[in-house]
Amino acid sequence: MILVEPEIRAAFARRLRVTALRQFVKDAQTAVKLRGDVSVLLTGDRQIRRWNREFRGKNKATDVLSFPVMPMDGVPSTMAGDLAISVETADRQAKEQGHALAEELRVLVLHGLLHLAGYDHETDDGTMARVERRLRAKLGLKAGLTERVAAEPVKKPAAKSLSGRRRAR
């Protein structure tokens, strides 16, 4: 399921390809081998900054946050998790990378799905970068997010949410 906040829909209406993005989410989820439902919220910098501050302790906007569903007392969930993507940040990054907003949104979806599947480029030995590179080729994506953030300093692991069920990555 893809949800678009009204102000984002209004600001980016001509460049958001929600139907195509919905199909890409399905294709990428299959490629990642991630089971369960995934919801994607297309939001703005203000909201994603709020969640980044609340769940990760970082008072700045980011491009994508992943909220995996944490198992509760061994009860399996039909949900894999949620992704929140700042379309405003994605738009800036698309311009910096020289490609369309739709391409950047697909890059961010793939990156977020890998986090939902348990990969973490902030703490692994490059495994996520290798998997992301392979899946980008399979899904026809040119650009990759993990390589862009590889030069950033190592970050602390994500904090648990107030509910204890989810944490952002």
Phi, psi and omega in degrees: 000136176242126177247138179237123177297142185306318181292330177287317178301317181293317184287329187239018188310317184285341184250352177276125178247075189297318180298315179294321179294321178301316178294321178297320179303315179297313181296316180292321179297320176296316180297322180285341184066042180262120180267149177105164181284146177232132172250146180235124175253123173265112187232193180244179182299321183299312181291317183291328175296318179301313180290324178297321177292314183293315188263337183238355180071021181245115185272064178203156175291151175225177184272314182217139172238139178246135180237087179292146175280126179270135180298144178244114176048041176074007179274119180291149179250150174276353180261135171274325179151190183234148172241140172238127183236129174276112179293328178296314177293318179300320180296316178298315181295322178300316179296317178298323183274350178075032175225176184286156176303319180301321178295316180296320178297321177295319177301316182291323176298311179301314180301313180296320179297322177297321175297318178298329179281357176106358178282148179211101182295343181283341183231352183270183183260027182100003181300313182298319180299318180294316180294316180298318179299315180296316181289327175301315179297316181297323184266002176078027178262137180272316187267159178223146183275322185301320179295326179293324183267355182299330181279348179287155177296154178299136182253159177290153175301153182296148178274153177286150178285171180299326181284342181080356183269331186226156172219150182270149174232000000 
